[in-house]
Amino acid sequence: MLDHVSFGVADLAASRRFYDAALAPLGYRYLRGSATTAGYGDDDAAFWIVAAQRPVPPDPASGLHVCFRAPSRKAVEAFHAAALAAGGRDNGAPGERDYEPGYYAAFVIDPDGYRIEAYCGTAE
């Protein structure tokens, strides 16, 4: 349904460092961009960060977040650790959630305050 999603960020270099590290355990990488953009994905860039003069202020009560599919529970755990090591803040340690059976996820907050999730729906 969606082709891509873009987030405006205040500091593209800082956000690149964060997303380069956080997305690597999930099998996603920087694919292409410019001086003001960076696109991530596996085959094609589906998640973009864009240098913005006025990024949308994060609002924890809005429910807005982006969730990345993880190939395994170990990848969810590695995402969480890499994101924290790259300057992210914890917003929910890796573990099962009661959303549905087998829902395993971790949550972090990126350098701009956006809520980011990694999810795996398969048991190991």
C-alpha positions, -999 to +999 in steps of 0.1 A: +000+000+000+027+026+010+056+033-012+076+052+014+075+073+045+095+105+052+104+120+086+118+156+088+148+158+111+167+187+127+202+172+122+206+149+092+241+138+102+230+128+138+199+110+125+220+092+099+243+079+126+213+067+146+194+051+118+226+035+102+232+017+136+196+010+146+184-004+113+214-026+105+204-055+128+170-055+111+186-060+076+180-024+065+206+000+053+212+034+038+206+030+001+206+065-014+202+101-007+216+136-011+230+164+011+195+168+026+180+132+024+188+097+034+168+066+022+168+033+040+155-002+031+165-036+019+159-035-019+144-001-022+144+030+000+110+030+018+120+050+049+135+085+044+148+111+067+149+146+054+167+177+067+138+200+077+138+236+089+107+228+111+105+191+119+071+181+133+074+183+171+071+148+187+040+142+207+040+111+229+002+113+233-004+113+195+001+076+190+024+083+160+053+059+156+070+039+129+074+002+132+101-018+114+097-055+107+125-076+122+135-111+110+139-125+145+136-118+182+174-116+184+172-088+157+147-069+178+171-071+208+201-061+186+180-031+172+173-019+208+209-022+219+222-005+187+197+023+189+206+030+225+243+029+218+238+054+189+221+080+211+185+067+212+165+066+244+147+036+257+109+035+253+103-001+260+128-030+264+126-060+241+098-084+251+065-099+244+035-075+242-001-084+248-012-069+214-015-103+199+000-138+206+037-139+198+041-101+194+077-094+203+089-058+201+112-031+214+107+007+214+132+036+213+131+073+208+153+087+180+173+119+182+143+141+172+120+125+198+101+102+174+090+068+186+105+039+167+096+002+171+111-031+159+087-060+158+089-097+152+057-119+151+073-153+151+083-174+180+118-188+182 
